[in-house]
Amino acid sequence: MRARWRGRRGGGPALLLAALLLASGCGYQLAARGTPLAGGVGPMHVTVRPFENRTGDSEAGAFVAAAVREELARRGGEGGSDARLEGVVEDSRASPSSPNGATWRLGLTVWGKLADGTRTIAEARVVREEEFLAGQDPLETEGRRRLALRRAAQAAARDLVERFEAP
């Protein structure tokens, strides 16, 4: 005996629905649209300059500048030349936050300026803190401090860009 499939050919309504969803694009957009920054500057038209580093932490300025570039790209772009965002990492320090030294707190202070030509459009100072656990040895603690610095830089970049957005 041979088994025969006796279903409909073509898939019927389910296939039609799938085709319609594919044709409509399902409502997703891949292009990011940035919120305009103060002074009518679009995030696509901001050049991020290296941040001056006034701390003893050699990587702080580079971490913050890279995080600002990533934040602008996430919001719609970075790399134009109409305006520039520059800044200073004023302070970066870590200290124990518990009596036994098991937890540490890293503080990061960043000042930023959005400018167009010679005109300053907006300025902001942000302070971020990150907690991290001490490691089994000084090398592990230093690695955790660097990760906390990266997290603080990302949060400071997010805060700076939000403060520069147009109301």
Contacts in CASP RR format, 6 or more apart in sequence:
PFRMAT RR
TARGET T0000
AUTHOR 0000-0000-0000
METHOD contacts of the structure
MODEL  1
MRARWRGRRGGGPALLLAALLLASGCGYQLAARGTPLAGGVGPMHVTVRP
FENRTGDSEAGAFVAAAVREELARRGGEGGSDARLEGVVEDSRASPSSPN
GATWRLGLTVWGKLADGTRTIAEARVVREEEFLAGQDPLETEGRRRLALR
RAAQAAARDLVERFEAP
32 74 0 8 1.000
32 75 0 8 1.000
32 76 0 8 1.000
32 77 0 8 1.000
33 76 0 8 1.000
34 42 0 8 1.000
34 43 0 8 1.000
34 44 0 8 1.000
34 75 0 8 1.000
34 76 0 8 1.000
34 77 0 8 1.000
35 43 0 8 1.000
35 75 0 8 1.000
35 165 0 8 1.000
35 166 0 8 1.000
36 42 0 8 1.000
36 43 0 8 1.000
36 165 0 8 1.000
36 166 0 8 1.000
37 43 0 8 1.000
37 46 0 8 1.000
37 83 0 8 1.000
37 114 0 8 1.000
37 121 0 8 1.000
37 122 0 8 1.000
37 161 0 8 1.000
37 164 0 8 1.000
37 165 0 8 1.000
37 166 0 8 1.000
38 114 0 8 1.000
38 121 0 8 1.000
38 122 0 8 1.000
38 164 0 8 1.000
38 165 0 8 1.000
38 166 0 8 1.000
39 116 0 8 1.000
39 121 0 8 1.000
39 122 0 8 1.000
39 166 0 8 1.000
40 166 0 8 1.000
41 82 0 8 1.000
41 83 0 8 1.000
41 114 0 8 1.000
41 116 0 8 1.000
41 121 0 8 1.000
42 82 0 8 1.000
42 83 0 8 1.000
43 72 0 8 1.000
43 75 0 8 1.000
43 76 0 8 1.000
43 77 0 8 1.000
43 78 0 8 1.000
43 161 0 8 1.000
44 76 0 8 1.000
44 77 0 8 1.000
44 78 0 8 1.000
44 79 0 8 1.000
44 80 0 8 1.000
45 79 0 8 1.000
45 80 0 8 1.000
45 81 0 8 1.000
45 82 0 8 1.000
45 83 0 8 1.000
46 72 0 8 1.000
46 77 0 8 1.000
46 78 0 8 1.000
46 79 0 8 1.000
46 80 0 8 1.000
46 82 0 8 1.000
46 83 0 8 1.000
46 84 0 8 1.000
46 85 0 8 1.000
46 114 0 8 1.000
47 78 0 8 1.000
47 79 0 8 1.000
47 80 0 8 1.000
47 81 0 8 1.000
47 83 0 8 1.000
47 84 0 8 1.000
47 85 0 8 1.000
48 65 0 8 1.000
48 68 0 8 1.000
48 69 0 8 1.000
48 72 0 8 1.000
48 78 0 8 1.000
48 79 0 8 1.000
48 84 0 8 1.000
48 85 0 8 1.000
48 86 0 8 1.000
49 65 0 8 1.000
49 84 0 8 1.000
49 85 0 8 1.000
49 86 0 8 1.000
49 87 0 8 1.000
50 61 0 8 1.000
50 62 0 8 1.000
50 65 0 8 1.000
51 61 0 8 1.000
51 62 0 8 1.000
51 64 0 8 1.000
51 65 0 8 1.000
51 68 0 8 1.000
51 86 0 8 1.000
51 87 0 8 1.000
51 88 0 8 1.000
51 89 0 8 1.000
51 110 0 8 1.000
52 61 0 8 1.000
52 86 0 8 1.000
52 87 0 8 1.000
52 88 0 8 1.000
52 89 0 8 1.000
53 60 0 8 1.000
53 61 0 8 1.000
53 62 0 8 1.000
53 88 0 8 1.000
53 89 0 8 1.000
54 88 0 8 1.000
54 89 0 8 1.000
54 90 0 8 1.000
54 91 0 8 1.000
55 61 0 8 1.000
55 89 0 8 1.000
55 90 0 8 1.000
55 91 0 8 1.000
55 92 0 8 1.000
55 93 0 8 1.000
56 92 0 8 1.000
57 89 0 8 1.000
57 92 0 8 1.000
57 149 0 8 1.000
59 146 0 8 1.000
59 149 0 8 1.000
60 89 0 8 1.000
60 92 0 8 1.000
60 108 0 8 1.000
60 149 0 8 1.000
60 153 0 8 1.000
61 89 0 8 1.000
61 153 0 8 1.000
63 149 0 8 1.000
63 150 0 8 1.000
63 153 0 8 1.000
64 87 0 8 1.000
64 89 0 8 1.000
64 108 0 8 1.000
64 110 0 8 1.000
64 153 0 8 1.000
64 156 0 8 1.000
64 157 0 8 1.000
66 153 0 8 1.000
67 150 0 8 1.000
67 153 0 8 1.000
67 154 0 8 1.000
67 156 0 8 1.000
67 157 0 8 1.000
67 158 0 8 1.000
68 85 0 8 1.000
68 157 0 8 1.000
68 160 0 8 1.000
68 161 0 8 1.000
69 78 0 8 1.000
70 154 0 8 1.000
70 157 0 8 1.000
71 154 0 8 1.000
71 157 0 8 1.000
71 158 0 8 1.000
71 160 0 8 1.000
71 161 0 8 1.000
72 78 0 8 1.000
72 85 0 8 1.000
72 161 0 8 1.000
75 161 0 8 1.000
82 116 0 8 1.000
83 114 0 8 1.000
83 115 0 8 1.000
83 116 0 8 1.000
83 117 0 8 1.000
83 121 0 8 1.000
84 114 0 8 1.000
84 115 0 8 1.000
84 116 0 8 1.000
84 117 0 8 1.000
85 112 0 8 1.000
85 113 0 8 1.000
85 114 0 8 1.000
85 115 0 8 1.000
85 160 0 8 1.000
85 164 0 8 1.000
86 112 0 8 1.000
86 113 0 8 1.000
86 115 0 8 1.000
87 110 0 8 1.000
87 111 0 8 1.000
87 112 0 8 1.000
87 113 0 8 1.000
88 110 0 8 1.000
88 111 0 8 1.000
88 112 0 8 1.000
89 108 0 8 1.000
89 109 0 8 1.000
89 110 0 8 1.000
90 109 0 8 1.000
90 110 0 8 1.000
90 111 0 8 1.000
90 125 0 8 1.000
91 107 0 8 1.000
91 108 0 8 1.000
91 109 0 8 1.000
92 106 0 8 1.000
92 107 0 8 1.000
92 108 0 8 1.000
92 109 0 8 1.000
92 149 0 8 1.000
92 152 0 8 1.000
93 106 0 8 1.000
93 107 0 8 1.000
94 104 0 8 1.000
94 105 0 8 1.000
94 106 0 8 1.000
94 107 0 8 1.000
94 132 0 8 1.000
94 145 0 8 1.000
94 148 0 8 1.000
95 104 0 8 1.000
95 105 0 8 1.000
96 103 0 8 1.000
96 104 0 8 1.000
96 105 0 8 1.000
96 134 0 8 1.000
97 103 0 8 1.000
97 104 0 8 1.000
97 105 0 8 1.000
97 131 0 8 1.000
101 134 0 8 1.000
102 133 0 8 1.000
102 134 0 8 1.000
103 131 0 8 1.000
103 132 0 8 1.000
103 133 0 8 1.000
103 134 0 8 1.000
104 131 0 8 1.000
104 132 0 8 1.000
104 133 0 8 1.000
104 134 0 8 1.000
104 141 0 8 1.000
104 144 0 8 1.000
104 145 0 8 1.000
104 148 0 8 1.000
105 129 0 8 1.000
105 130 0 8 1.000
105 131 0 8 1.000
106 129 0 8 1.000
106 130 0 8 1.000
106 131 0 8 1.000
106 132 0 8 1.000
106 145 0 8 1.000
106 148 0 8 1.000
106 149 0 8 1.000
106 152 0 8 1.000
107 127 0 8 1.000
107 128 0 8 1.000
107 129 0 8 1.000
107 130 0 8 1.000
107 152 0 8 1.000
108 127 0 8 1.000
108 128 0 8 1.000
108 129 0 8 1.000
108 130 0 8 1.000
108 149 0 8 1.000
108 152 0 8 1.000
108 153 0 8 1.000
108 156 0 8 1.000
109 125 0 8 1.000
109 126 0 8 1.000
109 127 0 8 1.000
110 125 0 8 1.000
110 126 0 8 1.000
110 127 0 8 1.000
110 128 0 8 1.000
110 153 0 8 1.000
110 156 0 8 1.000
110 160 0 8 1.000
111 123 0 8 1.000
111 124 0 8 1.000
111 125 0 8 1.000
112 123 0 8 1.000
112 124 0 8 1.000
112 125 0 8 1.000
112 160 0 8 1.000
113 120 0 8 1.000
113 122 0 8 1.000
113 123 0 8 1.000
114 120 0 8 1.000
114 121 0 8 1.000
114 122 0 8 1.000
114 123 0 8 1.000
114 164 0 8 1.000
115 121 0 8 1.000
121 164 0 8 1.000
122 163 0 8 1.000
122 164 0 8 1.000
124 159 0 8 1.000
124 160 0 8 1.000
124 163 0 8 1.000
124 164 0 8 1.000
126 156 0 8 1.000
126 159 0 8 1.000
126 160 0 8 1.000
126 163 0 8 1.000
128 152 0 8 1.000
128 155 0 8 1.000
128 156 0 8 1.000
128 159 0 8 1.000
129 152 0 8 1.000
130 148 0 8 1.000
130 149 0 8 1.000
130 151 0 8 1.000
130 152 0 8 1.000
130 155 0 8 1.000
131 148 0 8 1.000
132 144 0 8 1.000
132 145 0 8 1.000
132 147 0 8 1.000
132 148 0 8 1.000
133 144 0 8 1.000
134 141 0 8 1.000
134 144 0 8 1.000
135 141 0 8 1.000
135 144 0 8 1.000
END
